[in-house]
Amino acid sequence: MTRKMKILAFIAVAAIALFCSSSLSDPQPMIEITSRETLLYSEAGSGATDGRLTRGSVVKWIGDQSGGWFLVELRNGEIGWVPSW
C-alpha cells in the first residue's frame, strides 16, 4: 500500500468515526410542528402553558405519555409537553 493510499484510508476512517460519534451523541429524533400554533405545557394534560410554538418550529422528542402527549426540548433547552393531536 502506497503512502497516498494509507493517507486516504486514514481520512476515510476518521470521517466515518466523526459521523458515527455525532449521530450517537444526539439519538433523539426531532419533531417539526405542523399546525399553525401549538401550546407548550408545563405538564401533560394540564391547563398551564409555558409558551407557544408556531408552524415550522423544530423540537427534540424526549418521550411520550399515554393520552397523546409528547415530552419535548426546545433549542434553548426549555422542556415541556405538546399534544400529539
mmCIF file of the N, C-alpha and C atoms, coordinates in Angstrom:
data_MODEL
# 
_entry.id   MODEL 
# 
loop_
_atom_site.group_PDB 
_atom_site.id 
_atom_site.type_symbol 
_atom_site.label_atom_id 
_atom_site.label_alt_id 
_atom_site.label_comp_id 
_atom_site.label_asym_id 
_atom_site.label_entity_id 
_atom_site.label_seq_id 
_atom_site.pdbx_PDB_ins_code 
_atom_site.Cartn_x 
_atom_site.Cartn_y 
_atom_site.Cartn_z 
_atom_site.occupancy 
_atom_site.B_iso_or_equiv 
_atom_site.pdbx_formal_charge 
_atom_site.auth_seq_id 
_atom_site.auth_comp_id 
_atom_site.auth_asym_id 
_atom_site.auth_atom_id 
_atom_site.pdbx_PDB_model_num 
ATOM 1   N N  . MET A 1 1  ? 0.851   -1.176 0.000  1.00 0.00 ? 1  MET A N  1 
ATOM 2   C CA . MET A 1 1  ? 0.000   0.000  0.000  1.00 0.00 ? 1  MET A CA 1 
ATOM 3   C C  . MET A 1 1  ? 0.894   1.236  0.000  1.00 0.00 ? 1  MET A C  1 
ATOM 4   N N  . THR A 1 2  ? 0.604   2.123  -0.916 1.00 0.00 ? 2  THR A N  1 
ATOM 5   C CA . THR A 1 2  ? 1.413   3.328  -1.035 1.00 0.00 ? 2  THR A CA 1 
ATOM 6   C C  . THR A 1 2  ? 1.058   4.312  0.083  1.00 0.00 ? 2  THR A C  1 
ATOM 7   N N  . ARG A 1 3  ? 1.925   5.275  0.246  1.00 0.00 ? 3  ARG A N  1 
ATOM 8   C CA . ARG A 1 3  ? 1.699   6.305  1.278  1.00 0.00 ? 3  ARG A CA 1 
ATOM 9   C C  . ARG A 1 3  ? 0.404   7.067  1.007  1.00 0.00 ? 3  ARG A C  1 
ATOM 10  N N  . LYS A 1 4  ? 0.147   7.384  -0.255 1.00 0.00 ? 4  LYS A N  1 
ATOM 11  C CA . LYS A 1 4  ? -1.057  8.121  -0.620 1.00 0.00 ? 4  LYS A CA 1 
ATOM 12  C C  . LYS A 1 4  ? -2.312  7.314  -0.268 1.00 0.00 ? 4  LYS A C  1 
ATOM 13  N N  . MET A 1 5  ? -2.296  6.020  -0.529 1.00 0.00 ? 5  MET A N  1 
ATOM 14  C CA . MET A 1 5  ? -3.444  5.159  -0.214 1.00 0.00 ? 5  MET A CA 1 
ATOM 15  C C  . MET A 1 5  ? -3.652  5.066  1.303  1.00 0.00 ? 5  MET A C  1 
ATOM 16  N N  . LYS A 1 6  ? -2.581  5.022  2.066  1.00 0.00 ? 6  LYS A N  1 
ATOM 17  C CA . LYS A 1 6  ? -2.684  4.973  3.527  1.00 0.00 ? 6  LYS A CA 1 
ATOM 18  C C  . LYS A 1 6  ? -3.322  6.248  4.061  1.00 0.00 ? 6  LYS A C  1 
ATOM 19  N N  . ILE A 1 7  ? -2.923  7.384  3.510  1.00 0.00 ? 7  ILE A N  1 
ATOM 20  C CA . ILE A 1 7  ? -3.485  8.666  3.947  1.00 0.00 ? 7  ILE A CA 1 
ATOM 21  C C  . ILE A 1 7  ? -4.969  8.728  3.619  1.00 0.00 ? 7  ILE A C  1 
ATOM 22  N N  . LEU A 1 8  ? -5.343  8.304  2.410  1.00 0.00 ? 8  LEU A N  1 
ATOM 23  C CA . LEU A 1 8  ? -6.753  8.300  2.023  1.00 0.00 ? 8  LEU A CA 1 
ATOM 24  C C  . LEU A 1 8  ? -7.566  7.352  2.908  1.00 0.00 ? 8  LEU A C  1 
ATOM 25  N N  . ALA A 1 9  ? -7.017  6.203  3.227  1.00 0.00 ? 9  ALA A N  1 
ATOM 26  C CA . ALA A 1 9  ? -7.709  5.256  4.105  1.00 0.00 ? 9  ALA A CA 1 
ATOM 27  C C  . ALA A 1 9  ? -7.889  5.853  5.493  1.00 0.00 ? 9  ALA A C  1 
ATOM 28  N N  . PHE A 1 10 ? -6.877  6.533  6.015  1.00 0.00 ? 10 PHE A N  1 
ATOM 29  C CA . PHE A 1 10 ? -6.981  7.165  7.329  1.00 0.00 ? 10 PHE A CA 1 
ATOM 30  C C  . PHE A 1 10 ? -8.060  8.248  7.332  1.00 0.00 ? 10 PHE A C  1 
ATOM 31  N N  . ILE A 1 11 ? -8.095  9.062  6.284  1.00 0.00 ? 11 ILE A N  1 
ATOM 32  C CA . ILE A 1 11 ? -9.109  10.120 6.194  1.00 0.00 ? 11 ILE A CA 1 
ATOM 33  C C  . ILE A 1 11 ? -10.505 9.520  6.138  1.00 0.00 ? 11 ILE A C  1 
ATOM 34  N N  . ALA A 1 12 ? -10.678 8.440  5.388  1.00 0.00 ? 12 ALA A N  1 
ATOM 35  C CA . ALA A 1 12 ? -11.990 7.790  5.295  1.00 0.00 ? 12 ALA A CA 1 
ATOM 36  C C  . ALA A 1 12 ? -12.434 7.246  6.652  1.00 0.00 ? 12 ALA A C  1 
ATOM 37  N N  . VAL A 1 13 ? -11.546 6.594  7.370  1.00 0.00 ? 13 VAL A N  1 
ATOM 38  C CA . VAL A 1 13 ? -11.878 6.055  8.690  1.00 0.00 ? 13 VAL A CA 1 
ATOM 39  C C  . VAL A 1 13 ? -12.185 7.184  9.669  1.00 0.00 ? 13 VAL A C  1 
ATOM 40  N N  . ALA A 1 14 ? -11.428 8.261  9.621  1.00 0.00 ? 14 ALA A N  1 
ATOM 41  C CA . ALA A 1 14 ? -11.674 9.397  10.513 1.00 0.00 ? 14 ALA A CA 1 
ATOM 42  C C  . ALA A 1 14 ? -13.026 10.036 10.217 1.00 0.00 ? 14 ALA A C  1 
ATOM 43  N N  . ALA A 1 15 ? -13.376 10.154 8.942  1.00 0.00 ? 15 ALA A N  1 
ATOM 44  C CA . ALA A 1 15 ? -14.672 10.737 8.578  1.00 0.00 ? 15 ALA A CA 1 
ATOM 45  C C  . ALA A 1 15 ? -15.825 9.868  9.060  1.00 0.00 ? 15 ALA A C  1 
ATOM 46  N N  . ILE A 1 16 ? -15.688 8.562  8.911  1.00 0.00 ? 16 ILE A N  1 
ATOM 47  C CA . ILE A 1 16 ? -16.733 7.632  9.385  1.00 0.00 ? 16 ILE A CA 1 
ATOM 48  C C  . ILE A 1 16 ? -16.855 7.721  10.897 1.00 0.00 ? 16 ILE A C  1 
ATOM 49  N N  . ALA A 1 17 ? -15.748 7.750  11.600 1.00 0.00 ? 17 ALA A N  1 
ATOM 50  C CA . ALA A 1 17 ? -15.780 7.844  13.062 1.00 0.00 ? 17 ALA A CA 1 
ATOM 51  C C  . ALA A 1 17 ? -16.420 9.147  13.513 1.00 0.00 ? 17 ALA A C  1 
ATOM 52  N N  . LEU A 1 18 ? -16.111 10.237 12.840 1.00 0.00 ? 18 LEU A N  1 
ATOM 53  C CA . LEU A 1 18 ? -16.705 11.534 13.184 1.00 0.00 ? 18 LEU A CA 1 
ATOM 54  C C  . LEU A 1 18 ? -18.206 11.512 12.944 1.00 0.00 ? 18 LEU A C  1 
ATOM 55  N N  . PHE A 1 19 ? -18.647 10.967 11.827 1.00 0.00 ? 19 PHE A N  1 
ATOM 56  C CA . PHE A 1 19 ? -20.071 10.881 11.519 1.00 0.00 ? 19 PHE A CA 1 
ATOM 57  C C  . PHE A 1 19 ? -20.794 10.023 12.554 1.00 0.00 ? 19 PHE A C  1 
ATOM 58  N N  . CYS A 1 20 ? -20.235 8.874  12.896 1.00 0.00 ? 20 CYS A N  1 
ATOM 59  C CA . CYS A 1 20 ? -20.872 7.983  13.874 1.00 0.00 ? 20 CYS A CA 1 
ATOM 60  C C  . CYS A 1 20 ? -20.944 8.613  15.257 1.00 0.00 ? 20 CYS A C  1 
ATOM 61  N N  . SER A 1 21 ? -19.898 9.283  15.675 1.00 0.00 ? 21 SER A N  1 
ATOM 62  C CA . SER A 1 21 ? -19.910 9.886  17.010 1.00 0.00 ? 21 SER A CA 1 
ATOM 63  C C  . SER A 1 21 ? -20.906 11.030 17.089 1.00 0.00 ? 21 SER A C  1 
ATOM 64  N N  . SER A 1 22 ? -21.074 11.803 16.024 1.00 0.00 ? 22 SER A N  1 
ATOM 65  C CA . SER A 1 22 ? -22.030 12.900 16.068 1.00 0.00 ? 22 SER A CA 1 
ATOM 66  C C  . SER A 1 22 ? -23.456 12.386 16.062 1.00 0.00 ? 22 SER A C  1 
ATOM 67  N N  . SER A 1 23 ? -23.742 11.304 15.348 1.00 0.00 ? 23 SER A N  1 
ATOM 68  C CA . SER A 1 23 ? -25.103 10.772 15.329 1.00 0.00 ? 23 SER A CA 1 
ATOM 69  C C  . SER A 1 23 ? -25.422 10.014 16.608 1.00 0.00 ? 23 SER A C  1 
ATOM 70  N N  . LEU A 1 24 ? -24.436 9.438  17.262 1.00 0.00 ? 24 LEU A N  1 
ATOM 71  C CA . LEU A 1 24 ? -24.680 8.723  18.508 1.00 0.00 ? 24 LEU A CA 1 
ATOM 72  C C  . LEU A 1 24 ? -24.838 9.661  19.693 1.00 0.00 ? 24 LEU A C  1 
ATOM 73  N N  . SER A 1 25 ? -24.247 10.839 19.619 1.00 0.00 ? 25 SER A N  1 
ATOM 74  C CA . SER A 1 25 ? -24.319 11.765 20.743 1.00 0.00 ? 25 SER A CA 1 
ATOM 75  C C  . SER A 1 25 ? -25.690 12.425 20.855 1.00 0.00 ? 25 SER A C  1 
ATOM 76  N N  . ASP A 1 26 ? -26.505 12.362 19.818 1.00 0.00 ? 26 ASP A N  1 
ATOM 77  C CA . ASP A 1 26 ? -27.815 13.000 19.823 1.00 0.00 ? 26 ASP A CA 1 
ATOM 78  C C  . ASP A 1 26 ? -28.846 12.064 19.195 1.00 0.00 ? 26 ASP A C  1 
ATOM 79  N N  . PRO A 1 27 ? -29.191 10.956 19.904 1.00 0.00 ? 27 PRO A N  1 
ATOM 80  C CA . PRO A 1 27 ? -30.036 9.934  19.299 1.00 0.00 ? 27 PRO A CA 1 
ATOM 81  C C  . PRO A 1 27 ? -31.523 10.280 19.243 1.00 0.00 ? 27 PRO A C  1 
ATOM 82  N N  . GLN A 1 28 ? -31.982 11.304 19.955 1.00 0.00 ? 28 GLN A N  1 
ATOM 83  C CA . GLN A 1 28 ? -33.411 11.615 19.960 1.00 0.00 ? 28 GLN A CA 1 
ATOM 84  C C  . GLN A 1 28 ? -33.842 12.219 18.634 1.00 0.00 ? 28 GLN A C  1 
ATOM 85  N N  . PRO A 1 29 ? -34.987 11.766 18.123 1.00 0.00 ? 29 PRO A N  1 
ATOM 86  C CA . PRO A 1 29 ? -35.476 12.337 16.877 1.00 0.00 ? 29 PRO A CA 1 
ATOM 87  C C  . PRO A 1 29 ? -36.030 13.742 17.074 1.00 0.00 ? 29 PRO A C  1 
ATOM 88  N N  . MET A 1 30 ? -36.090 14.474 15.991 1.00 0.00 ? 30 MET A N  1 
ATOM 89  C CA . MET A 1 30 ? -36.625 15.819 16.006 1.00 0.00 ? 30 MET A CA 1 
ATOM 90  C C  . MET A 1 30 ? -38.060 15.786 15.501 1.00 0.00 ? 30 MET A C  1 
ATOM 91  N N  . ILE A 1 31 ? -38.887 16.686 16.013 1.00 0.00 ? 31 ILE A N  1 
ATOM 92  C CA . ILE A 1 31 ? -40.280 16.809 15.608 1.00 0.00 ? 31 ILE A CA 1 
ATOM 93  C C  . ILE A 1 31 ? -40.476 18.217 15.064 1.00 0.00 ? 31 ILE A C  1 
ATOM 94  N N  . GLU A 1 32 ? -41.120 18.317 13.905 1.00 0.00 ? 32 GLU A N  1 
ATOM 95  C CA . GLU A 1 32 ? -41.452 19.630 13.357 1.00 0.00 ? 32 GLU A CA 1 
ATOM 96  C C  . GLU A 1 32 ? -42.931 19.903 13.622 1.00 0.00 ? 32 GLU A C  1 
ATOM 97  N N  . ILE A 1 33 ? -43.235 21.078 14.148 1.00 0.00 ? 33 ILE A N  1 
ATOM 98  C CA . ILE A 1 33 ? -44.614 21.475 14.415 1.00 0.00 ? 33 ILE A CA 1 
ATOM 99  C C  . ILE A 1 33 ? -45.272 21.808 13.081 1.00 0.00 ? 33 ILE A C  1 
ATOM 100 N N  . THR A 1 34 ? -46.389 21.144 12.789 1.00 0.00 ? 34 THR A N  1 
ATOM 101 C CA . THR A 1 34 ? -47.052 21.353 11.502 1.00 0.00 ? 34 THR A CA 1 
ATOM 102 C C  . THR A 1 34 ? -48.356 22.136 11.625 1.00 0.00 ? 34 THR A C  1 
ATOM 103 N N  . SER A 1 35 ? -48.879 22.262 12.831 1.00 0.00 ? 35 SER A N  1 
ATOM 104 C CA . SER A 1 35 ? -50.094 23.068 12.998 1.00 0.00 ? 35 SER A CA 1 
ATOM 105 C C  . SER A 1 35 ? -49.718 24.542 13.031 1.00 0.00 ? 35 SER A C  1 
ATOM 106 N N  . ARG A 1 36 ? -50.702 25.398 12.823 1.00 0.00 ? 36 ARG A N  1 
ATOM 107 C CA . ARG A 1 36 ? -50.436 26.842 12.796 1.00 0.00 ? 36 ARG A CA 1 
ATOM 108 C C  . ARG A 1 36 ? -49.820 27.320 14.099 1.00 0.00 ? 36 ARG A C  1 
ATOM 109 N N  . GLU A 1 37 ? -50.336 26.808 15.201 1.00 0.00 ? 37 GLU A N  1 
ATOM 110 C CA . GLU A 1 37 ? -49.813 27.175 16.518 1.00 0.00 ? 37 GLU A CA 1 
ATOM 111 C C  . GLU A 1 37 ? -50.083 26.031 17.488 1.00 0.00 ? 37 GLU A C  1 
ATOM 112 N N  . THR A 1 38 ? -49.117 25.725 18.321 1.00 0.00 ? 38 THR A N  1 
ATOM 113 C CA . THR A 1 38 ? -49.242 24.681 19.339 1.00 0.00 ? 38 THR A CA 1 
ATOM 114 C C  . THR A 1 38 ? -48.763 25.258 20.660 1.00 0.00 ? 38 THR A C  1 
ATOM 115 N N  . LEU A 1 39 ? -49.490 24.970 21.718 1.00 0.00 ? 39 LEU A N  1 
ATOM 116 C CA . LEU A 1 39 ? -49.086 25.432 23.044 1.00 0.00 ? 39 LEU A CA 1 
ATOM 117 C C  . LEU A 1 39 ? -48.089 24.462 23.658 1.00 0.00 ? 39 LEU A C  1 
ATOM 118 N N  . LEU A 1 40 ? -47.157 24.990 24.417 1.00 0.00 ? 40 LEU A N  1 
ATOM 119 C CA . LEU A 1 40 ? -46.199 24.200 25.173 1.00 0.00 ? 40 LEU A CA 1 
ATOM 120 C C  . LEU A 1 40 ? -46.682 24.192 26.613 1.00 0.00 ? 40 LEU A C  1 
ATOM 121 N N  . TYR A 1 41 ? -46.906 23.011 27.167 1.00 0.00 ? 41 TYR A N  1 
ATOM 122 C CA . TYR A 1 41 ? -47.451 22.877 28.515 1.00 0.00 ? 41 TYR A CA 1 
ATOM 123 C C  . TYR A 1 41 ? -46.369 22.445 29.497 1.00 0.00 ? 41 TYR A C  1 
ATOM 124 N N  . SER A 1 42 ? -46.497 22.902 30.740 1.00 0.00 ? 42 SER A N  1 
ATOM 125 C CA . SER A 1 42 ? -45.531 22.525 31.765 1.00 0.00 ? 42 SER A CA 1 
ATOM 126 C C  . SER A 1 42 ? -45.737 21.086 32.222 1.00 0.00 ? 42 SER A C  1 
ATOM 127 N N  . GLU A 1 43 ? -46.963 20.578 32.123 1.00 0.00 ? 43 GLU A N  1 
ATOM 128 C CA . GLU A 1 43 ? -47.275 19.194 32.470 1.00 0.00 ? 43 GLU A CA 1 
ATOM 129 C C  . GLU A 1 43 ? -48.265 18.646 31.451 1.00 0.00 ? 43 GLU A C  1 
ATOM 130 N N  . ALA A 1 44 ? -48.156 17.358 31.149 1.00 0.00 ? 44 ALA A N  1 
ATOM 131 C CA . ALA A 1 44 ? -49.071 16.742 30.194 1.00 0.00 ? 44 ALA A CA 1 
ATOM 132 C C  . ALA A 1 44 ? -50.493 16.809 30.728 1.00 0.00 ? 44 ALA A C  1 
ATOM 133 N N  . GLY A 1 45 ? -51.395 17.321 29.928 1.00 0.00 ? 45 GLY A N  1 
ATOM 134 C CA . GLY A 1 45 ? -52.795 17.391 30.311 1.00 0.00 ? 45 GLY A CA 1 
ATOM 135 C C  . GLY A 1 45 ? -53.160 18.540 31.231 1.00 0.00 ? 45 GLY A C  1 
ATOM 136 N N  . SER A 1 46 ? -52.203 19.369 31.584 1.00 0.00 ? 46 SER A N  1 
ATOM 137 C CA . SER A 1 46 ? -52.501 20.485 32.486 1.00 0.00 ? 46 SER A CA 1 
ATOM 138 C C  . SER A 1 46 ? -53.013 21.677 31.694 1.00 0.00 ? 46 SER A C  1 
ATOM 139 N N  . GLY A 1 47 ? -53.619 22.608 32.380 1.00 0.00 ? 47 GLY A N  1 
ATOM 140 C CA . GLY A 1 47 ? -54.102 23.816 31.729 1.00 0.00 ? 47 GLY A CA 1 
ATOM 141 C C  . GLY A 1 47 ? -53.056 24.908 31.664 1.00 0.00 ? 47 GLY A C  1 
ATOM 142 N N  . ALA A 1 48 ? -51.932 24.739 32.376 1.00 0.00 ? 48 ALA A N  1 
ATOM 143 C CA . ALA A 1 48 ? -50.906 25.778 32.431 1.00 0.00 ? 48 ALA A CA 1 
ATOM 144 C C  . ALA A 1 48 ? -49.989 25.681 31.213 1.00 0.00 ? 48 ALA A C  1 
ATOM 145 N N  . THR A 1 49 ? -49.860 26.776 30.497 1.00 0.00 ? 49 THR A N  1 
ATOM 146 C CA . THR A 1 49 ? -48.987 26.784 29.333 1.00 0.00 ? 49 THR A CA 1 
ATOM 147 C C  . THR A 1 49 ? -47.721 27.569 29.611 1.00 0.00 ? 49 THR A C  1 
ATOM 148 N N  . ASP A 1 50 ? -46.652 27.155 28.970 1.00 0.00 ? 50 ASP A N  1 
ATOM 149 C CA . ASP A 1 50 ? -45.360 27.827 29.108 1.00 0.00 ? 50 ASP A CA 1 
ATOM 150 C C  . ASP A 1 50 ? -45.006 28.677 27.898 1.00 0.00 ? 50 ASP A C  1 
ATOM 151 N N  . GLY A 1 51 ? -45.732 28.482 26.825 1.00 0.00 ? 51 GLY A N  1 
ATOM 152 C CA . GLY A 1 51 ? -45.402 29.244 25.632 1.00 0.00 ? 51 GLY A CA 1 
ATOM 153 C C  . GLY A 1 51 ? -46.112 28.696 24.417 1.00 0.00 ? 51 GLY A C  1 
ATOM 154 N N  . ARG A 1 52 ? -45.757 29.239 23.286 1.00 0.00 ? 52 ARG A N  1 
ATOM 155 C CA . ARG A 1 52 ? -46.379 28.840 22.020 1.00 0.00 ? 52 ARG A CA 1 
ATOM 156 C C  . ARG A 1 52 ? -45.297 28.462 21.019 1.00 0.00 ? 52 ARG A C  1 
ATOM 157 N N  . LEU A 1 53 ? -45.620 27.474 20.211 1.00 0.00 ? 53 LEU A N  1 
ATOM 158 C CA . LEU A 1 53 ? -44.754 27.062 19.117 1.00 0.00 ? 53 LEU A CA 1 
ATOM 159 C C  . LEU A 1 53 ? -45.527 27.272 17.819 1.00 0.00 ? 53 LEU A C  1 
ATOM 160 N N  . THR A 1 54 ? -44.892 27.815 16.827 1.00 0.00 ? 54 THR A N  1 
ATOM 161 C CA . THR A 1 54 ? -45.559 28.066 15.556 1.00 0.00 ? 54 THR A CA 1 
ATOM 162 C C  . THR A 1 54 ? -45.120 27.041 14.510 1.00 0.00 ? 54 THR A C  1 
ATOM 163 N N  . ARG A 1 55 ? -45.888 26.987 13.431 1.00 0.00 ? 55 ARG A N  1 
ATOM 164 C CA . ARG A 1 55 ? -45.601 26.047 12.339 1.00 0.00 ? 55 ARG A CA 1 
ATOM 165 C C  . ARG A 1 55 ? -44.148 26.201 11.908 1.00 0.00 ? 55 ARG A C  1 
ATOM 166 N N  . GLY A 1 56 ? -43.481 25.073 11.760 1.00 0.00 ? 56 GLY A N  1 
ATOM 167 C CA . GLY A 1 56 ? -42.079 25.074 11.340 1.00 0.00 ? 56 GLY A CA 1 
ATOM 168 C C  . GLY A 1 56 ? -41.095 24.993 12.480 1.00 0.00 ? 56 GLY A C  1 
ATOM 169 N N  . SER A 1 57 ? -41.554 25.190 13.726 1.00 0.00 ? 57 SER A N  1 
ATOM 170 C CA . SER A 1 57 ? -40.661 25.046 14.877 1.00 0.00 ? 57 SER A CA 1 
ATOM 171 C C  . SER A 1 57 ? -40.179 23.598 14.953 1.00 0.00 ? 57 SER A C  1 
ATOM 172 N N  . VAL A 1 58 ? -38.924 23.417 15.289 1.00 0.00 ? 58 VAL A N  1 
ATOM 173 C CA . VAL A 1 58 ? -38.356 22.075 15.407 1.00 0.00 ? 58 VAL A CA 1 
ATOM 174 C C  . VAL A 1 58 ? -37.951 21.866 16.856 1.00 0.00 ? 58 VAL A C  1 
ATOM 175 N N  . VAL A 1 59 ? -38.429 20.753 17.440 1.00 0.00 ? 59 VAL A N  1 
ATOM 176 C CA . VAL A 1 59 ? -38.140 20.425 18.834 1.00 0.00 ? 59 VAL A CA 1 
ATOM 177 C C  . VAL A 1 59 ? -37.601 18.996 18.907 1.00 0.00 ? 59 VAL A C  1 
ATOM 178 N N  . LYS A 1 60 ? -36.873 18.704 19.968 1.00 0.00 ? 60 LYS A N  1 
ATOM 179 C CA . LYS A 1 60 ? -36.323 17.367 20.165 1.00 0.00 ? 60 LYS A CA 1 
ATOM 180 C C  . LYS A 1 60 ? -37.318 16.522 20.958 1.00 0.00 ? 60 LYS A C  1 
ATOM 181 N N  . TRP A 1 61 ? -37.669 15.351 20.450 1.00 0.00 ? 61 TRP A N  1 
ATOM 182 C CA . TRP A 1 61 ? -38.570 14.434 21.139 1.00 0.00 ? 61 TRP A CA 1 
ATOM 183 C C  . TRP A 1 61 ? -37.793 13.730 22.236 1.00 0.00 ? 61 TRP A C  1 
ATOM 184 N N  . ILE A 1 62 ? -38.293 13.825 23.477 1.00 0.00 ? 62 ILE A N  1 
ATOM 185 C CA . ILE A 1 62 ? -37.639 13.178 24.615 1.00 0.00 ? 62 ILE A CA 1 
ATOM 186 C C  . ILE A 1 62 ? -38.403 11.927 25.035 1.00 0.00 ? 62 ILE A C  1 
ATOM 187 N N  . GLY A 1 63 ? -39.735 11.986 24.989 1.00 0.00 ? 63 GLY A N  1 
ATOM 188 C CA . GLY A 1 63 ? -40.545 10.842 25.373 1.00 0.00 ? 63 GLY A CA 1 
ATOM 189 C C  . GLY A 1 63 ? -42.013 11.137 25.163 1.00 0.00 ? 63 GLY A C  1 
ATOM 190 N N  . ASP A 1 64 ? -42.834 10.178 25.522 1.00 0.00 ? 64 ASP A N  1 
ATOM 191 C CA . ASP A 1 64 ? -44.266 10.384 25.386 1.00 0.00 ? 64 ASP A CA 1 
ATOM 192 C C  . ASP A 1 64 ? -44.996 9.789  26.578 1.00 0.00 ? 64 ASP A C  1 
ATOM 193 N N  . GLN A 1 65 ? -46.250 10.133 26.688 1.00 0.00 ? 65 GLN A N  1 
ATOM 194 C CA . GLN A 1 65 ? -47.098 9.657  27.762 1.00 0.00 ? 65 GLN A CA 1 
ATOM 195 C C  . GLN A 1 65 ? -48.397 9.194  27.125 1.00 0.00 ? 65 GLN A C  1 
ATOM 196 N N  . SER A 1 66 ? -48.947 8.108  27.636 1.00 0.00 ? 66 SER A N  1 
ATOM 197 C CA . SER A 1 66 ? -50.216 7.657  27.076 1.00 0.00 ? 66 SER A CA 1 
ATOM 198 C C  . SER A 1 66 ? -51.225 8.785  27.201 1.00 0.00 ? 66 SER A C  1 
ATOM 199 N N  . GLY A 1 67 ? -52.091 8.888  26.250 1.00 0.00 ? 67 GLY A N  1 
ATOM 200 C CA . GLY A 1 67 ? -53.009 10.010 26.225 1.00 0.00 ? 67 GLY A CA 1 
ATOM 201 C C  . GLY A 1 67 ? -52.644 11.014 25.163 1.00 0.00 ? 67 GLY A C  1 
ATOM 202 N N  . GLY A 1 68 ? -51.571 10.746 24.431 1.00 0.00 ? 68 GLY A N  1 
ATOM 203 C CA . GLY A 1 68 ? -51.245 11.590 23.289 1.00 0.00 ? 68 GLY A CA 1 
ATOM 204 C C  . GLY A 1 68 ? -50.414 12.819 23.567 1.00 0.00 ? 68 GLY A C  1 
ATOM 205 N N  . TRP A 1 69 ? -49.516 12.778 24.522 1.00 0.00 ? 69 TRP A N  1 
ATOM 206 C CA . TRP A 1 69 ? -48.650 13.922 24.815 1.00 0.00 ? 69 TRP A CA 1 
ATOM 207 C C  . TRP A 1 69 ? -47.199 13.558 24.530 1.00 0.00 ? 69 TRP A C  1 
ATOM 208 N N  . PHE A 1 70 ? -46.448 14.503 23.959 1.00 0.00 ? 70 PHE A N  1 
ATOM 209 C CA . PHE A 1 70 ? -45.022 14.324 23.712 1.00 0.00 ? 70 PHE A CA 1 
ATOM 210 C C  . PHE A 1 70 ? -44.225 15.246 24.621 1.00 0.00 ? 70 PHE A C  1 
ATOM 211 N N  . LEU A 1 71 ? -43.220 14.684 25.279 1.00 0.00 ? 71 LEU A N  1 
ATOM 212 C CA . LEU A 1 71 ? -42.272 15.484 26.050 1.00 0.00 ? 71 LEU A CA 1 
ATOM 213 C C  . LEU A 1 71 ? -41.190 15.937 25.087 1.00 0.00 ? 71 LEU A C  1 
ATOM 214 N N  . VAL A 1 72 ? -40.974 17.253 24.998 1.00 0.00 ? 72 VAL A N  1 
ATOM 215 C CA . VAL A 1 72 ? -40.037 17.798 24.019 1.00 0.00 ? 72 VAL A CA 1 
ATOM 216 C C  . VAL A 1 72 ? -39.079 18.789 24.664 1.00 0.00 ? 72 VAL A C  1 
ATOM 217 N N  . GLU A 1 73 ? -37.971 19.008 23.979 1.00 0.00 ? 73 GLU A N  1 
ATOM 218 C CA . GLU A 1 73 ? -36.996 20.011 24.411 1.00 0.00 ? 73 GLU A CA 1 
ATOM 219 C C  . GLU A 1 73 ? -36.803 21.007 23.281 1.00 0.00 ? 73 GLU A C  1 
ATOM 220 N N  . LEU A 1 74 ? -36.931 22.279 23.612 1.00 0.00 ? 74 LEU A N  1 
ATOM 221 C CA . LEU A 1 74 ? -36.729 23.333 22.629 1.00 0.00 ? 74 LEU A CA 1 
ATOM 222 C C  . LEU A 1 74 ? -35.237 23.572 22.431 1.00 0.00 ? 74 LEU A C  1 
ATOM 223 N N  . ARG A 1 75 ? -34.887 24.292 21.405 1.00 0.00 ? 75 ARG A N  1 
ATOM 224 C CA . ARG A 1 75 ? -33.478 24.562 21.120 1.00 0.00 ? 75 ARG A CA 1 
ATOM 225 C C  . ARG A 1 75 ? -32.796 25.348 22.227 1.00 0.00 ? 75 ARG A C  1 
ATOM 226 N N  . ASN A 1 76 ? -33.576 26.142 22.983 1.00 0.00 ? 76 ASN A N  1 
ATOM 227 C CA . ASN A 1 76 ? -32.996 26.924 24.082 1.00 0.00 ? 76 ASN A CA 1 
ATOM 228 C C  . ASN A 1 76 ? -32.869 26.102 25.365 1.00 0.00 ? 76 ASN A C  1 
ATOM 229 N N  . GLY A 1 77 ? -33.224 24.805 25.312 1.00 0.00 ? 77 GLY A N  1 
ATOM 230 C CA . GLY A 1 77 ? -33.104 23.928 26.461 1.00 0.00 ? 77 GLY A CA 1 
ATOM 231 C C  . GLY A 1 77 ? -34.365 23.797 27.286 1.00 0.00 ? 77 GLY A C  1 
ATOM 232 N N  . GLU A 1 78 ? -35.373 24.613 27.007 1.00 0.00 ? 78 GLU A N  1 
ATOM 233 C CA . GLU A 1 78 ? -36.640 24.539 27.753 1.00 0.00 ? 78 GLU A CA 1 
ATOM 234 C C  . GLU A 1 78 ? -37.337 23.220 27.427 1.00 0.00 ? 78 GLU A C  1 
ATOM 235 N N  . ILE A 1 79 ? -37.920 22.603 28.458 1.00 0.00 ? 79 ILE A N  1 
ATOM 236 C CA . ILE A 1 79 ? -38.593 21.320 28.312 1.00 0.00 ? 79 ILE A CA 1 
ATOM 237 C C  . ILE A 1 79 ? -40.055 21.500 28.630 1.00 0.00 ? 79 ILE A C  1 
ATOM 238 N N  . GLY A 1 80 ? -40.917 20.856 27.848 1.00 0.00 ? 80 GLY A N  1 
ATOM 239 C CA . GLY A 1 80 ? -42.358 20.943 28.075 1.00 0.00 ? 80 GLY A CA 1 
ATOM 240 C C  . GLY A 1 80 ? -43.079 19.854 27.304 1.00 0.00 ? 80 GLY A C  1 
ATOM 241 N N  . TRP A 1 81 ? -44.402 19.918 27.365 1.00 0.00 ? 81 TRP A N  1 
ATOM 242 C CA . TRP A 1 81 ? -45.263 18.922 26.731 1.00 0.00 ? 81 TRP A CA 1 
ATOM 243 C C  . TRP A 1 81 ? -46.068 19.565 25.606 1.00 0.00 ? 81 TRP A C  1 
ATOM 244 N N  . VAL A 1 82 ? -46.219 18.824 24.493 1.00 0.00 ? 82 VAL A N  1 
ATOM 245 C CA . VAL A 1 82 ? -47.103 19.250 23.419 1.00 0.00 ? 82 VAL A CA 1 
ATOM 246 C C  . VAL A 1 82 ? -48.068 18.112 23.119 1.00 0.00 ? 82 VAL A C  1 
ATOM 247 N N  . PRO A 1 83 ? -49.316 18.458 22.780 1.00 0.00 ? 83 PRO A N  1 
ATOM 248 C CA . PRO A 1 83 ? -50.277 17.406 22.424 1.00 0.00 ? 83 PRO A CA 1 
ATOM 249 C C  . PRO A 1 83 ? -49.931 16.837 21.052 1.00 0.00 ? 83 PRO A C  1 
ATOM 250 N N  . SER A 1 84 ? -50.225 15.555 20.876 1.00 0.00 ? 84 SER A N  1 
ATOM 251 C CA . SER A 1 84 ? -49.905 14.922 19.578 1.00 0.00 ? 84 SER A CA 1 
ATOM 252 C C  . SER A 1 84 ? -51.039 15.064 18.573 1.00 0.00 ? 84 SER A C  1 
ATOM 253 N N  . TRP A 1 85 ? -52.150 15.606 18.987 1.00 0.00 ? 85 TRP A N  1 
ATOM 254 C CA . TRP A 1 85 ? -53.281 15.735 18.065 1.00 0.00 ? 85 TRP A CA 1 
ATOM 255 C C  . TRP A 1 85 ? -53.332 17.071 17.393 1.00 0.00 ? 85 TRP A C  1 
# 
